[in-house]
Amino acid sequence: MTIEIGVYGGEWDELRGMIDLAFSAPWSEAQLETERRAWEPARSIVARDGGQVVGHTGAFSFEFSVPGGQVAAGGVTMVGVVSTHRRRGILRDLMRRQLTDLYEAGEPLAVLTASEPVIYGRFGYGLASDHQEITIKKSSRELRKVAGVEDVQVRFADPQESLARTAAFRNAEALTRPGMFQHNENFQYYVTHDNVTTNLRGASPLRCVLAERDGELVGYAHYRTRRTDKGFVDVTRVHSSDLAAHAALWQFLLDPDLLGETTYEQLPSDDPLLYLLVDPRAAHPTTLDGVWARVIDVGKALAARTYSEDVDVVLGIEDDFLPWNAGSWHLVGNQSGATCDKTERTPDLVLGVRELATVYLGRPSLALLGAAGLVEEKTEGALQKASRAFVSARAPWLDTGF
C-alpha cells in the first residue's frame, strides 16, 4: 500500500495515539496536556497508510538566537514512525517534506533535540551545542568568594505568580546567547508545567527562587526536590545577570536542608560555576549533546549571523539532501553583519552541510573539524581565518528541551 505524506489536519487524540506507539513512553495526562498546548497543528506532517497515521514530524515556530542576532527557525519535535512501518524510508520522506516546507516558508534553520543522535546526521543535522550534566554532593558545595553576594537577596516565589518577571528576564538573556529561543506564552506554560522532558521520578512540584538586589530581579532558579535514599535538588534552570547573583543562587541550591546532592542536567559548558567550586572535581561534569541544527538555506543562514573577525571566504558546501544548498558560497562578514551569495568561484574550503551546521552557532571550531578531516582546505590559511571568525563570544546553549 502507498504511504502518503502530507500536512496532518487531524485532531490531537489521533496524533497522541501514534506518539504513544512510536515512543513507548509512559507519559502522564498532565505531561501530554502540556505538549498539546504547545503543539502547532498546521506544522504537523504525517505519513498515512490506508488512512492510519504511522509517522509524524512537527515543528515549533522559534525566534532562535545566533551570534549577533536571531533567525526564524523550525523547532522540530515529536518525530517518530511506528515500529510496524520502520525501514521503509518513511522518516526520510517526512524529513525531506518538512525541510522543504521550512525552506519555502523562508526559515533558514531547523533545530531539534535528539533521542537517538545517530539518526539525524544523514539528514544534514550537526551537533551545534553541548552542555554539562553535574552532580554535586553537599560535602563538596564550597564556592570561592565572590564580591557582592551579600547584597543579593534570595527568596521563594510561586512559579506561576512570578512567571511574567522570570520569563521576561530569561528572554532578555536569550537575545545574548546563541542556541536559545524566545519563550512565547505556550512555552512559558511548557517550562513551568510537567512536559515529556520533565523528570518526575518522585519529584516535588516545581519550586522557584528569585535573586533580587534592591528590589530589582537579577536572577532566578527553578528546581524540584526528591526525597530518596540520598535526597536530591534537581535544578531545571538558573538564569542571572551578573556573577554575584549567579553565585548567590548556586549557594542556595547547593546547601539544601535534608538533601544530600544537587543535580543539573543542562549546565552551560562555559558556566562560571565549574570554576567557582573550590573542589574542581566536585561537579563530576559529563558532556551531553544539546541542540542539533540543520542549515536549510545556506545564504540566508550565514548572512543572518555576525562574525568575531573579518571573514572573506568561499565555502564549497556539499548537500545531497537539499540540493539547492550545494555549490560555492561567498561569505563576507564581520562583527556588524554579513552577506552570503552563490558564486562560480573556486572554494577556499570544502565541507558538508552537517559540518557547517556544527559550527553555525559558534562552536566548536572549523579548525577542529579540519583536524578531524571533515573540512578540506583549498586555499592555504583559509581554515584558521574562517575558524576564528565563526567562534562566538559565548558558547551556544540550549536551556529548554522540546
GUKOL-771977 format. One line per 4 residues: number of its first residue (from 1); for each residue x, y, z of N, C-alpha, C. Coordinates in steps of 0.2 Angstrom, whole numbers. Example, Ala and Ser with C-alpha at 12.3 -4.5 7.8 and 13.67 -1.06 7.14 Angstrom:
% residues 2
1	66/-28/39/62/-22/39/66/-16/39; 64/-11/35/68/-5/36/64/0/39
//
This chain:
% residues 402
1	4/-6/0/0/0/0/4/6/0; 2/11/-4/6/18/-4/6/22/2; 12/24/4/12/28/10/11/36/8; 7/39/11/5/46/9/8/51/14
5	12/56/12/15/61/16/11/68/15; 9/71/20/6/77/20/4/80/26; 2/87/26/0/90/32/-5/86/36; -5/86/43/-9/82/47/-17/84/46
9	-19/89/48/-26/91/48/-31/88/52; -28/84/57/-32/80/61/-33/83/68; -35/78/73/-36/80/80/-30/78/84; -29/81/90/-24/79/94/-24/71/97
13	-30/69/98/-31/62/101/-28/57/96; -29/58/90/-27/53/85/-19/53/85; -16/59/85/-9/60/85/-6/57/91; -9/59/96/-7/56/103/-6/48/103
17	-11/45/100/-11/38/99/-5/35/95; -3/39/90/3/37/86/9/38/90; 9/44/94/15/46/98/16/40/103; 11/38/107/12/33/112/15/27/109
21	13/25/103/16/19/99/23/20/97; 24/26/95/31/27/92/36/28/98; 34/31/103/39/32/108/39/27/114; 34/23/115/33/18/120/34/22/127
25	32/28/128/33/32/134/27/32/138; 28/31/145/23/31/150/22/38/152; 20/43/148/19/50/149/12/51/153; 12/55/158/6/56/162/1/61/158
29	-5/61/160/-10/65/157/-8/73/157; -5/75/163/-3/82/163/3/83/158; 7/78/157/13/80/153/10/80/145; 5/76/144/3/76/137/-1/82/136
33	-5/85/141/-9/91/140/-4/97/139; 2/97/142/7/102/141/9/102/134; 11/96/131/13/95/124/7/97/119; 1/96/121/-5/98/117/-5/106/116
37	-4/109/122/-4/116/122/1/119/118; 7/116/117/12/119/113/12/117/106; 8/112/105/8/109/98/5/114/93; 8/114/87/6/119/81/3/114/76
41	-3/113/76/-6/109/71/-5/110/64; -4/116/62/-3/117/55/4/115/53; 8/114/57/15/112/56/17/105/57; 11/101/58/12/93/59/12/90/52
45	17/86/50/17/82/44/17/75/46; 12/71/43/11/64/44/12/60/38; 14/53/40/13/48/35/7/44/36; 3/42/31/-3/38/32/-2/32/28
49	-4/27/31/-5/20/27/-12/18/28; -16/19/22/-23/17/22/-27/22/27; -25/28/28/-29/32/32/-26/32/39; -22/27/41/-19/27/48/-13/31/48
53	-12/35/54/-6/39/55/0/34/57; 5/33/53/10/29/55/17/32/56; 17/39/55/23/43/56/22/50/57; 26/54/60/24/61/61/31/65/62
57	31/71/60/36/76/62/32/83/63; 34/86/68/31/93/69/36/98/70; 34/104/71/38/110/72/35/115/76; 39/118/80/38/124/84/40/130/80
61	37/136/80/39/142/77/44/146/82; 50/146/81/55/149/85/58/155/83; 59/160/87/64/165/86/71/163/89; 75/161/85/81/157/88/87/162/88
65	91/162/93/97/166/94/103/163/90; 106/167/86/113/165/83/118/171/85; 124/170/84/129/175/85/127/182/82; 125/187/86/124/193/84/117/195/82
69	112/190/83/105/191/80/101/185/82; 95/185/78/90/180/78/88/178/71; 86/172/71/83/169/64/77/166/66; 72/165/61/66/161/61/69/154/60
73	67/150/65/69/143/64/63/138/66; 63/132/63/58/127/65/61/123/70; 58/122/76/60/118/81/57/111/80; 60/107/77/57/100/75/56/96/82
77	50/93/82/48/89/88/43/84/86; 43/79/91/38/73/90/39/69/84; 46/68/82/47/64/76/47/57/78; 43/53/74/43/46/75/39/42/70
81	41/36/69/37/31/65/36/25/69; 29/22/68/28/17/72/32/10/70; 33/6/75/38/0/74/36/-4/68; 29/-5/66/27/-9/61/29/-6/54
85	31/0/54/32/4/47/39/6/47; 44/4/51/51/7/50/55/3/45; 60/7/43/65/4/37/61/4/31; 56/8/30/53/9/23/54/16/20
89	59/20/23/60/26/20/55/32/22; 51/30/27/46/35/29/49/41/33; 54/40/37/57/45/41/60/50/36; 64/47/31/67/51/26/62/56/22
93	57/53/20/52/57/17/48/62/21; 47/60/27/45/66/32/50/71/33; 56/70/34/61/75/34/62/79/28; 62/76/22/63/80/16/57/85/15
97	51/82/17/45/86/16/45/92/21; 47/91/27/47/96/32/52/101/31; 58/99/29/64/104/27/62/108/21; 59/105/16/56/109/10/51/114/12
101	46/112/16/41/117/18/45/123/22; 49/121/27/53/127/30/56/131/26; 60/128/21/63/132/16/58/137/12; 53/134/10/48/138/6/45/143/10
105	45/142/17/42/147/22/47/153/23; 53/152/21/58/157/22/62/156/29; 62/150/32/65/149/38/72/145/36; 77/148/38/84/146/35/87/140/40
109	84/139/45/87/134/50/81/130/53; 83/124/54/79/119/58/83/117/64; 80/116/70/84/114/76/80/108/79; 83/104/83/80/98/87/84/96/92
113	81/92/97/85/88/102/84/81/100; 89/77/100/89/70/98/88/65/103; 83/61/103/83/55/107/88/50/105; 89/49/98/94/45/96/99/49/91
117	104/51/93/108/56/89/111/54/82; 112/47/82/115/45/76/110/45/70; 103/46/71/98/46/66/99/53/61; 100/58/64/99/65/61/105/67/56
121	111/64/57/116/66/53/115/65/46; 112/60/44/111/58/37/106/63/34; 102/67/38/98/72/35/101/79/35; 108/79/37/111/86/37/111/89/43
125	109/86/49/109/90/55/116/89/58; 119/94/62/125/93/65/124/96/72; 128/93/77/128/95/84/131/102/85; 127/106/87/128/113/87/129/116/94
129	128/112/99/129/115/106/130/109/110; 133/110/116/133/105/121/132/108/128; 131/104/133/131/106/140/133/101/145; 133/103/151/136/98/156/130/95/161
133	131/89/162/127/86/167/131/86/174; 129/89/179/133/89/185/129/86/191; 133/83/196/130/81/202/135/83/207; 133/87/212/137/90/217/135/88/224
137	139/84/228/137/82/235/137/88/239; 133/88/244/133/93/249/140/94/252; 143/89/253/150/89/256/155/93/252; 154/94/246/158/97/241/156/104/238
141	151/107/242/147/113/239/151/119/240; 157/119/243/160/126/244/162/129/238; 160/136/238/162/140/232/167/145/234; 171/148/229/176/153/230/172/159/232
145	175/164/235/172/170/237/171/175/231; 165/177/231/163/182/225/160/188/228; 163/194/226/161/200/229/154/202/227; 150/205/232/143/207/231/138/202/232
149	140/196/234/135/191/235/130/193/241; 133/196/246/130/198/252/124/203/250; 125/206/245/120/211/243/114/208/239; 114/202/238/109/198/234/104/195/239
153	98/196/238/93/193/242/90/187/238; 90/181/241/86/175/238/80/174/242; 74/173/238/68/172/242/64/167/237; 59/164/241/55/159/237/49/163/234
157	47/161/228/41/164/224/37/158/221; 31/160/220/27/155/217/29/155/209; 30/149/206/32/149/199/27/152/194; 21/152/196/16/155/191/15/162/192
161	15/164/199/14/171/200/20/175/198; 26/172/198/32/176/196/34/175/189; 29/172/185/31/170/178/32/176/174; 28/181/174/29/187/170/36/190/171
165	38/190/177/45/193/178/51/188/176; 50/182/177/55/177/176/56/176/168; 50/176/165/50/174/158/53/180/154; 52/186/156/55/192/153/62/192/154
169	64/191/160/71/190/162/75/185/158; 72/179/157/75/174/153/75/176/146; 70/179/143/70/180/136/75/186/134; 76/190/139/82/195/138/88/192/137
173	90/187/142/96/183/141/97/180/135; 91/177/132/91/173/126/93/177/120; 92/184/120/95/188/115/102/188/114; 106/186/120/113/187/120/117/181/120
177	113/175/119/116/168/120/114/164/114; 118/162/109/117/158/104/114/151/106; 109/149/103/106/142/105/100/142/109; 98/148/111/92/149/115/86/152/110
181	80/151/112/75/154/108/70/157/113; 66/162/110/61/166/114/56/161/117; 54/162/123/48/158/126/42/162/125; 38/160/120/31/163/120/27/161/125
185	20/163/125/16/161/131/15/153/131; 15/150/126/14/142/126/20/139/129; 26/142/128/32/139/131/33/141/138; 31/147/140/31/149/147/27/144/151
189	21/142/148/17/137/151/21/130/151; 24/129/146/28/122/145/34/121/150; 37/127/151/43/126/156/41/126/163; 35/128/165/33/128/172/28/123/173
193	26/118/169/22/113/170/25/106/167; 22/101/169/25/94/168/25/93/160; 31/92/157/31/90/150/35/84/149; 35/81/142/38/75/141/46/75/143
197	49/81/143/56/81/145/57/81/153; 51/82/157/52/83/164/53/76/167; 58/76/172/59/70/176/55/70/182; 50/66/182/45/66/188/46/60/193
201	52/57/193/53/51/197/53/54/205; 47/53/208/47/55/215/48/63/216; 47/67/211/49/74/212/43/78/215; 45/83/218/41/88/221/38/92/215
205	33/96/217/31/102/212/37/106/210; 36/110/205/41/115/203/42/120/208; 48/122/210/49/127/215/53/133/212; 52/139/214/56/144/211/59/149/217
209	65/151/216/68/156/220/70/162/216; 69/168/218/71/174/215/77/177/218; 82/180/214/88/183/217/86/191/215; 86/195/220/85/202/219/90/206/223
213	92/212/220/96/217/223/92/224/223; 91/226/229/87/232/230/80/232/226; 77/226/226/71/225/223/71/224/216; 77/224/213/77/223/206/79/215/205
217	76/212/200/77/205/198/84/204/195; 88/200/198/95/199/195/96/192/193; 91/188/195/92/181/193/86/177/196; 85/170/194/81/166/197/83/159/195
221	80/154/199/81/147/198/74/143/199; 73/138/195/68/133/195/71/126/197; 68/123/201/71/116/203/65/112/206; 66/106/207/62/101/211/66/98/216
225	63/95/221/67/91/226/64/84/226; 68/79/228/67/72/228/69/69/235; 65/66/239/67/63/245/68/55/244; 74/53/241/75/46/240/80/44/246
229	84/39/244/89/37/249/94/43/251; 96/47/246/101/52/247/97/59/248; 92/60/243/88/66/243/92/71/238; 88/73/233/91/77/228/88/84/227
233	92/89/225/89/95/222/90/94/215; 85/94/211/85/93/204/84/100/201; 89/104/199/89/110/196/86/110/189; 82/114/187/79/114/180/82/120/176
237	83/125/179/86/131/176/88/136/181; 94/140/179/97/145/183/98/151/178; 96/157/179/97/162/175/99/168/179; 104/172/177/107/178/181/110/183/177
241	110/189/179/113/195/176/120/196/177; 122/194/183/129/195/185/132/189/189; 138/190/190/142/184/194/139/184/201; 138/189/204/136/189/211/129/186/212
245	125/187/208/118/184/208/119/177/206; 123/175/202/124/168/200/127/164/206; 131/167/209/134/163/215/129/163/221; 125/168/222/120/168/227/115/162/226
249	113/162/220/108/156/218/111/149/219; 117/149/217/120/142/217/122/140/225; 124/145/229/125/144/236/118/141/239; 113/144/237/106/142/239/105/135/237
253	106/133/230/104/127/228/109/121/230; 115/123/232/120/118/234/119/116/242; 115/120/245/115/119/253/108/118/255; 105/113/253/98/111/255/98/108/261
257	92/109/265/91/105/271/89/98/269; 91/93/273/89/86/272/90/83/265; 94/86/261/95/83/254/103/83/253; 105/78/250/112/76/250/116/78/244
261	112/79/238/115/81/232/111/86/228; 115/89/224/112/94/219/114/92/212; 109/91/208/110/89/201/107/94/196; 110/95/190/108/99/185/110/96/178
265	105/95/174/107/91/168/109/96/162; 108/102/163/109/107/157/113/113/159; 119/112/162/123/117/164/127/120/158; 127/126/156/131/128/150/138/126/151
269	141/124/146/148/122/146/153/127/148; 151/134/147/156/139/149/153/142/156; 149/139/160/146/142/166/152/143/171; 152/149/174/157/150/179/157/145/185
273	151/142/187/151/138/192/156/132/192; 158/130/186/163/125/186/170/127/188; 171/134/188/177/137/191/177/140/198; 170/141/200/169/144/207/170/138/212
277	169/132/210/169/127/215/176/126/218; 177/126/225/184/125/227/187/118/225; 183/113/226/185/107/223/183/106/216; 189/106/212/187/106/204/184/99/202
281	184/94/206/181/88/204/174/87/207; 172/92/210/165/91/214/159/90/209; 160/93/204/154/93/199/153/87/195; 158/83/194/158/77/190/155/78/184
285	157/83/180/153/85/174/154/80/168; 148/79/165/148/74/159/145/78/153; 149/79/148/146/82/142/141/79/138; 135/82/137/130/79/134/128/84/128
289	125/81/122/123/85/117/117/89/118; 117/95/115/112/100/116/108/100/110; 108/106/106/104/107/100/107/104/94; 104/101/90/106/99/83/103/104/78
293	107/106/74/105/111/69/105/109/62; 101/111/58/101/110/50/100/116/47; 106/118/43/105/124/39/101/122/32; 95/126/32/91/124/26/92/129/20
297	94/135/22/96/140/17/103/143/18; 108/140/15/115/142/17/116/150/17; 113/153/11/114/160/10/111/164/16; 105/163/17/101/167/22/104/165/29
301	106/159/31/108/157/37/115/161/39; 119/160/34/126/163/35/126/171/35; 121/174/32/120/181/32/117/184/38; 113/179/42/109/181/47/113/182/54
305	119/180/54/124/180/60/129/185/59; 133/186/64/139/190/64/145/186/65; 151/189/64/157/185/64/162/189/69; 166/185/73/170/188/78/176/192/75
309	178/190/69/183/193/65/181/194/58; 184/199/54/183/200/47/184/193/43; 179/191/39/180/185/35/178/186/28; 181/184/24/180/184/16/182/177/14
313	178/173/13/179/166/11/174/163/6; 176/159/2/171/155/-2/171/148/0; 165/146/2/164/139/5/161/135/0; 163/129/-1/160/124/-5/156/119/-1
317	150/120/-2/145/116/3/143/110/-1; 143/104/2/140/98/0/134/96/3; 129/95/-1/122/94/2/118/90/-3; 118/83/-1/114/79/-6/107/79/-4
321	105/81/2/98/80/4/94/86/2; 97/92/2/94/98/0/98/101/-6; 97/99/-12/102/101/-17/103/108/-18; 98/113/-16/99/120/-18/104/123/-13
325	107/119/-8/112/122/-4/119/120/-7; 119/115/-12/126/113/-14/129/118/-19; 135/119/-18/139/123/-23/143/128/-19; 146/133/-22/150/138/-19/147/144/-16
329	148/146/-10/145/152/-7/150/157/-5; 150/163/-7/155/168/-5/152/172/1; 155/171/7/154/174/13/158/180/15; 155/186/16/159/191/18/156/194/24
333	159/195/30/156/197/36/161/199/41; 158/202/47/162/205/52/157/205/58; 159/209/63/155/210/69/149/214/68; 148/217/62/142/221/61/137/218/57
337	139/213/53/134/209/49/138/205/43; 134/203/38/137/198/33/133/198/27; 136/196/22/132/194/16/135/187/14; 130/183/10/132/177/8/128/175/2
341	132/174/-4/129/173/-10/132/168/-14; 128/164/-18/131/159/-23/136/162/-28; 141/159/-29/146/161/-34/149/155/-38; 152/157/-43/156/152/-48/163/151/-46
345	165/155/-41/172/155/-39/174/148/-36; 180/147/-36/183/141/-33/183/141/-26; 181/136/-22/180/137/-15/187/137/-11; 187/141/-6/193/141/-2/193/135/3
349	187/133/5/186/127/10/180/123/7; 180/117/8/175/112/6/173/108/12; 166/108/13/164/105/19/156/103/18; 154/98/22/147/96/21/143/100/25
353	136/100/23/131/105/27/131/103/34; 132/96/36/132/94/43/137/98/47; 143/98/44/149/102/47/147/109/48; 144/112/42/143/119/43/138/120/49
357	133/116/49/128/116/55/132/116/62; 137/111/62/140/110/68/143/117/71; 146/121/66/149/127/69/145/133/68; 139/132/66/135/138/64/134/143/70
361	133/140/76/131/144/82/137/146/86; 143/144/83/149/147/86/153/142/90; 152/135/89/156/130/92/156/124/88; 161/119/88/167/120/92/172/125/88
365	174/123/82/178/127/78/179/123/71; 179/127/66/181/124/59/188/121/59; 192/124/63/199/121/63/199/114/66; 195/113/72/194/106/75/191/101/70
369	186/103/66/183/99/61/188/97/56; 192/102/54/198/101/49/203/96/51; 205/97/58/209/92/61/207/85/60; 200/84/60/197/78/60/196/75/53
373	198/79/48/197/78/41/190/79/38; 186/83/42/180/85/39/179/91/36; 184/95/35/184/101/31/191/101/27; 190/102/21/196/102/16/198/109/14
377	204/111/16/207/117/14/210/117/7; 207/122/3/209/123/-4/214/128/-4; 213/133/0/217/139/0/221/140/6; 228/140/6/232/140/12/230/146/17
381	229/144/23/227/149/28/220/150/29; 216/148/24/209/150/25/205/147/30; 207/141/32/204/137/38/205/141/44; 211/143/46/212/146/53/208/153/53
385	208/156/47/205/163/47/197/162/48; 194/158/44/187/157/45/185/154/52; 190/149/54/188/146/61/188/152/66; 192/156/66/192/162/71/186/166/70
389	184/167/64/178/171/63/171/168/65; 171/162/65/165/158/66/163/157/74; 169/157/78/168/156/85/164/162/88; 160/160/93/156/165/96/159/167/103
393	157/173/105/160/175/112/157/171/117; 151/169/117/148/165/122/146/158/119; 147/153/123/146/146/120/139/146/119; 137/143/113/129/141/112/127/137/117
397	120/138/119/117/134/125/110/134/124; 107/128/123/100/126/123/98/125/130; 94/130/133/92/129/140/85/125/141; 82/124/135/75/121/135/74/116/131
401	73/110/133/72/104/129/65/105/126; 64/102/120/57/102/117/56/96/113
//
